[in-house]
Amino acid sequence: MTTPLLGQMMDVPLTVSSLLAHAARHFGSTEIVSRRIEGDLHRYTYRDCEQRAKQLAQALIALGVEPGERVATLAWNGYRHLEAYYGTTGFGAVCHTINPRLFPDQIAYIINHADDAYVLFDTTFAPLVDVLAPQCPKVRGWIALADTAHLPAMQTPALSYETLVGAQDGDYEWPAIDERQASYLCYTSGTTGNPKGALYSHRSTVLHAFGASLPDAMGLSARDAVLPVVPMFHVNAWGIPHAAPLTGAKLVFPGKDLDGKSLYELMESERVTYSAGVPTVWLGLLNYMREAGVKFSSLQRTVIGGSACPPAMLRTFEDDYGVQVIHAWGMTEMSPLGTLSKLTWEQSQRPLAEQRALLEKQGHVMYGVDMKIVGEDGRELPWDGVAFGDLHVRGPWVIDRYFRKDDSPLADGWFPTGDVATIDRDSFLHITDRSKDVIKSGGEWISSIDLENVAIAHPAVAEAACIACAHPRWTERPLLVVVKRAGFEVTREALLAFYEGKVAKWWIPDDVAFVDELPHTATGKLQKLKLRDIFRDHVLPSALADEANCPLTRGNPAA
């Protein structure tokens, strides 16, 4: 057998530290701006960031943290959190970002499951730390992201981050570690059962940053000032803290204040060109802008993900404010990016309505990810935009198994996402539901997301969710749950009539329930499990009609 001819290239490992080292060396004067917990605006550069990240690495080593150990963060988006991203991973430890919006019992479970050695926390979470500390006896220390003057009064002994960092000189060289070593640990939101950990590697993190930076992915550049509204505890802020130094983009961190007014003022003052966040955050921003009568002067593009972007929101950004929306899909298990909605040259020549229809979908995969949809028998379904199937993915930044789980969730080498989707002839993905949220009426599938998008397009609707309700004839039928926009009124009948001509007649919800607010998960997604529990005894008018042997007013193709 012939011996394979190997390439003769440098064997340079793909390490997270190389991203920051690159930015410090080649974009050293580019700013990182943070709205601090202390109330002021902090400014420094990539060069400063790397210096302090090295000081943090020295401080953690001095505390006895060893490569492979986990160092957790409970923090908002800010420069100290960014230093923690690189100061921990740079010497081989693992940065474990924790979502502080989870229930304390869930957070304690996550800390204990991860075996976190130390926990770095913003001072706003001091009361939470006092609750957590007695439940997490293996944590060796709690480090407040503050100087001694701003240490909070609390029951738990806490070290000062600034004191620890200030005691080091930063004269430290990032070690060349194995690129397959663990870099970050992110846990799923745990909507069903305990949260599960996704353990990324240096290699997967760097490859994800490269993929995210491609022009037809997130497309960051050194000409951008990017404000990640998506939290750094939400799947590493979708990779922006890695893609920004890779490309040399200016970073603007909003801290804890994510209301519409605070975000708008920071975007304007820092001339932000690019942002990213979940729909619920943008809803607050757009509401503020509409009420204040203001416009953007610099924002050009925003990534919307976490849950489906309502078409009405996409149109508002683009038509009213001139901001390009990049609709994205991914998940914790994918680091998280999978698809983004950007058009090819040929697609951009089509009529505007056809372009919009494509952009309202989750888009095409970025290089590094492959996808397919399969039926109940496991066979791959056609890419015709009609066939619904379970979405499976694979790629170098997709998990092989969950942290501390021996069994792998993969099916024939593919990760089953739990999403139900179609893929069209343009290779555009359209997520129609989570598998547990899809409504099955008479054996046919109804997309709750599509029904929610129609409702949100109504001027009187602020937010909407669609869930399945039991039905004696069709097994399940849709119930629309609506939050009205302040100052607007709308009736059940008017909302149901709004669906006419927009969806198949048998898709139209059977009833509407009006509520003051909808439950959300810690990452801003609709909490449909809780919503189904709230409305588990709701009786649909059509169900009563069927029980009385009265004909339904709308048919079903399965009849």
N, C-alpha and C positions, 0 to 999 in steps of 0.2 A: 504493500500500500504506500502511495506517495505521501510524504510528510507535508502537511499544509504549510504554505509559505506565509509567515507572519509579517505583519507590517512593522516598520522600523520607526515608530513614533514614540515620543516621550510618554511615559506612563504616569501622568499627573492625575491624582485622585480628584473626583468631583466632591468638594467639601463645601459646606455652608459658609465657613469662614472666608473662602475665596471670593464670595460675592461681595462681602463688606470690604475685604482687602482691595478688590478691584475698584470699588467706588471711592475708597479713601485715597488710592493712588492716582486715579484718573479723573475723578470728579470730586476731588477733595474739598473744594470751596462751595459745593452745592449745599443748599440749606436743608435742614430738618427743623420744622417749626412745630411746636407743641403747645396747646392750651393746657396748662398744668392744673392739678388739683388745688395748688396754692392760690390759683386765681389769675396768675399772670401768664404772659406769652413767652415761652422759652425758645431761643434760637441758637443753633450751632450747626456744624457741618458734618459731612460724612467722615472727614478726617478726625474731628473731635469724637464722633461716635465710635469709631474703631478704637481710638485710644482708651476710652472709658470701658468699652466692651472687654478689652484686654485686662484692664484693671479689675473688672468684675471676675474674669476668669481666674486671675491671681487670688482674689479674695475667696472665691469658692474653693479653690485648691487648698488655701490656707485653713479653711474650715473643715477640710477633710473629705470634700466631695471627690469621688473617683469617677473615671470614665464609665459610662453605662448607667450611673445613678441618675435618678430623675430629680429635677429642680422645677417646682411648679410656680405658676404665676396666677394671681387673682388681680387683674389690672385692666385699666382702660387703655385706649390707644395713646401712646406717648413715647417720648424719647427714652425713658428708663426701661419701658417694656421692650423697646427695640434693642437696647443694650442687652437685656436678658435673653432675647432671641439668639444673639450671637455670642455673648459671653459664656453661656452654658454649653452650647453645641460646639463652640470653637475648640475646646480642649477634650471633647469626647463625651461630655455629659449629655443628658436628654432634657430638652425644654418641654415641659408639660403645661400647656395652656389650659386653664380651667374656666368654664363659664360661670361667673358669679350669680347669674340669674336663675340657676338651678336651685332646687330646694336644698336646704342645708344637709339633710340626710343623704341626698344624692351626691353632693360635693364631698362629704365625709367618706362615702363609699368609694368615690373616684380616687381620693388622696390615698386611702388605705390600699386600694387595689393596685395603684401605681407604685406603692412604696416610696412616696416622695421623701427625699432627704430634707429639703428645705422648701419653704413656700414664701415667695416674694409677693407682697400685696400692697395695693394702693390704700392710702389711709381712709378712704371712704368705706372700705370693707373691714375696718377694725372691729365693729360690732359683730360682723359675721365670723371673723377669726376667733373671737371670744367664744362663740358657739361651737366652732369646729375643733378648736385645740383639744378640749377634753376627749373628743371622739377619735382623735388622730394621735395616739401616744407614740407612734414610731417616727413622727416628724421631729427632726433634731433641732430645728429652729425656725422661727417666723421672722421675716425680714421686711420691715416697712420701707416702701419706696419713698423715702423722705430724709431730710437732714434731722439732726437732733432737735432743732427748734420746732419742727413740725411733727414730732412723734406724738401720736394720739394717746390720750389717757385710756388705758385698757387693762384688763385683768391678765392677759397673756403677755409674758415677757417678750419684747420685740427688739431686734437689732435695727440699727439705722443703716440703710443702704448707702447713704452718702458717706457715712463714717467708714464703712467697710471698703468702699471703692477708693475713698480718699487716702487710705492707708497704704495703697499700692502705687507703684511708679509706672505701670504700663509697659515696662521694658520686657516684652514677652513676645515670643514668636509662635504663631499658630502652628501646632504640630501637624504633620502629614498623617492623617488617620485613614483607616480603611473606609472607602466611600460607601460600603455596605453597612457600616455601623449605624445604629439608630440615631436620629437627629431630633425628631419631635414626636410627642405623644398627644393625640387629640381624641377625645371621647365623643361618641354620638350623643345626641340630646336625650336619649333614653325615654322615648314616648311609650315604649312597651318594654317592660322589664328593666333590669339594670343597664346603665350606659355601658357601651363596649368601646374598647380602646383600639385606635388605628395607629400603629407605630411606623412612622416614616423613616427612611434612611437618608443619609447625606446625598447619595446618588439620586434617589427619587425626588428629593427636594430641589436639587439643582436642575435636573431635567424638567421638572414642572415649571421652574422659573423661566427656563429657556422657552418652553412651549407657550407659556402664558404671554411672553413678550413678543411673540410673532405678530406681524401686522394684522393678520386675520384672526388673531385671538384677542387678548386684551390690548395689545398694540401700544404699550408704553414706550416713551422715548425720553431722551435727555431734554427735550423741549417742553416736557410736561411738568406741571405742578399737580401732584395727585393727592387727593384727600380720601383716605379709606374710611368711610363711615362704617362699613362692615367691621365688627370688632376683631381685634387681634386674638381674642379667645374663641372666635368662630372660624374654625379651620384655617388658622394662620392668616386671617384677613384675606382669604382667597389667594394667597401667595404674593400679595402686593409688597409686603416687607422684604421679599426676596427679588421680585421683578424690578422694583424701583432702584435698588443699588446696582443690579445687573445692567440696567439701561442708563443710569445716572439721573433719573427723574428726581425732582424736588419732592420731598414728603411733607405733608401738612397733617398733623394729628389733632383731632377734635376734643380729646379728653372725654369727660363724662357727659358733657352737655350736647345732646343729639336732637334737641328740639329744632323746629324749622327756623326760627329767628337766629339762634346761635350758629347753625350750620351756614345759613345764607351770609351772615356777616363775616364769618371766617373765610368762606369761599371768595367773597368780594375783596376783602382786605389783603389776602394772599395771592390773588389773581389765579385761583385754582382753575385748571383746564380739564381735569379728569377726576372722576369720583366713582365710588362703588358702594352699593348697599342693597338692603332688602326692600320690598315694596312698602312695608309699613312705615319705614323711615321717610321714604320719598313722598308718601301721602301727607305726612306732617309738613314737609318742606313746601310742597306744592300748595297746600292749604294756606300756609303763611304767606307765600308769595302772591297768591290770588287776593287775599284779604288786604295785604299791604300795598298791592299794586306795583310791585317791583319786578325787575328783569335781571337776568344774568348778564354780566359784562365780559366774563372770561370763560365760563364753563362751556366746553365743547362736546364732551362725551361722558357717559356714565354707564357703568355695568350694573344691571339689575338681575339679581338671582336670589337664591335661598328659597323662594317659591315663585310661581309663575307671575310674570309681569302682566297685569291687565292691559289689553290693547288700548283702553282709554287713557291709561297712564303714559304709554308709549307715544300716543298721538299728542297728548298735552305737552310732553317734553319737546317733541320735535316740531309741532306746528305752532305752539304758543311761545316757546322759549328758544328754539333753534338748537336744541341739544340732541345729539345722536345717542340713541339708546342701544346698548349692546346687551341683548337678552342672553343670559348664560344659564347653564345647568351643570350641576355636579353634585358631589356628596362627600362627606367626611372620608369615606373609604376610598375616595379618588384624589385626595390631596388639595383641593376638591375639583378642579376644573375638568370638564368633559367636552361640552359643546358651547359654541357662541354663535350668535346670529349675525353673520356678515355675508354680504352678497358677492358672488363672482361677477366678473365683467359682463358676462352674458345675462345674468339675472338682473343686473342694474340697468339693462336696456329695455326691460319689460315695462308694461304700463304700471303706474304708481300703485294701483290697487293690488296688483299681483306682487309687487315688491313688499308692500305692507303685510300682505298675507304670509309671506315667507318670514319676515322679520318678527312677526308675532309668535313664531315658533321658537323652540330653544336652539335651533341652528345646526351647523355641521360640526363634526368632531375636529379637534385640533390634532396636529401630528403627535403621535404617542398614545392615542386612544383609538380603540376599535369598538364597534358596537353591533348588536343584532337584536332582533325581536323574535321571540319564540312563542309557539302556541302551547296549549296545555299538554300536548304530547311531546314537547321538547324540540319539535322540528322548527327550523328557521322559517319565518313568514316573509312574504314578498314586501319589497319597498315600493308600495303603490300609494301610500298616504291614506289607505283605507283600512288595511288589516291591523287590528289591535293585538299587541302581544306583550309578554313580559320582557323588559329591557335587560340585556346582559352586556357587560363591558369587560375589556381587558387592556392592559398596558403597563408600562414600567413604573407608573405612580399610582397603581391600583393595588389594594392590599391583597395578600395571599391568604391571610387569616387574621383573626383579632388577637390583640395582645393577651397573652396568657391563656389562649384557647388552643387546644391540641387539634381539634377538628377544623377542617377548612370549609368555608361556605361555597367554594368554587364548584361549578358544574361543568365538567369537561374543559377545565381551564378558564372558564368565564365566570365573572362575578355577577350574581343575580341582584339587581339594584333594588327590587321591590317596587319599581315604577312600571306602569302600563303606558305604552307609547305606540305611535305610528312613525314610520320613516317613509318619506315621499321619494319621488323619482329624482329630486334634486339633492337627495341625501340629507334632507333637513329633518331633524328630530322634533317630534311634537309629543310632549308629556301630556297624557290625558288624565292621569290619576296615579295615586299610590294604589298598589294592588288591594290594600285593605279599604280604600275609599271609593273604589269604582262602584257604581250603582248598576245592578243587574236586574233589569226589568223584563220579565217574561223570557229570560234567557239571553237577552240582548244587552250590550254594554252602553251605558250613558256616562259621558265624561262630566264629572262634577266641576272640573276646572273650567270647561267651556261654558257651563251654565253660570258660574260665578263671574266670568268675564263679561257676559252679556249684562248681568245685573249691575255690575260696577259702572258700565257705560251709561246708566240712567243718571240724570243730573241730581236726583234726590237721594242717591245711594252713596254712602261713604265707604261701606265695606259689606261684603256678602260672603256667605259660605253655603255650600250645598251638600246635604247629607242624605243617606238613604233612610226611608221609613218603611216599616213593614206594611205589606199590602196582601189581602187575602187572595187576590187573583194573579197579580204580577210578581209576587214575592217581595219586590222592593219598588218604590217609586221615589222621585226626588222631592225633598223639602228644602225650600230656600229660606235661609235665616239672614236677616238684613239689619244693618245699622243705618239709620237715616242720617243724611247730612244735616248739620245744624241749620235751622231756619227753613228747612224744606219739609214738605209733606207728600206722601204718596200712599195709595191704597194697594191692597192685595190684588184687586182686579186690574188696576193700571199696570202693576209690575208684570203680571202674567201676560197681559196683552202686549207688553213691550217685547216679548219673546217671539211674537208672530212674525214669520218670515225670516227669522234669524237662526233658528235651529229647526230640526225636524219636529213636526207637530207632537209626536209621541214623546219627545224629550222634554217638553215644557213641564216645569215643576207642577206638582199637584196642589201645593199650598205654599203660603208665605208666613213666616213668623218674624215679628219685629222685636228686636232686643236693644238694650242700651249699649252693650259692648259684646265682642266676640272673644272667646278664650284663645290665647296664643301660647306657643311653646317658648322656652327661654331664648330661642334664636329668632323669634318673630313670626314663626309659621302658625297657620291656623291649627288649633288643637281640636281636630275633628273627633278624636276619641272621647274627649270630655263633652263635646257638643252632642255627640250621639247619646251619651249618658243622660244629658239634660233633657233631651227630647225623646227618650226611649218610650215614653207612654203617649206620645203625640199621635192622635188619630187623624188620618188624612180624610178630607171630605169624600174623595173618590172611594176610599175604603168603606166608608159608611154606605155609600151608594151601592157598591157591589154586594155588601152584606144584605142589603134590602132588595137584591136582585134587580137593581136599576142599571141600565147601560152606562158605561163610561162616556164622557163627552169627547175623549180623545182615544184613538186606537193605538195599537201596538203591533209592530210587524210580526211579533211572535204569536199573535192571536190566531 
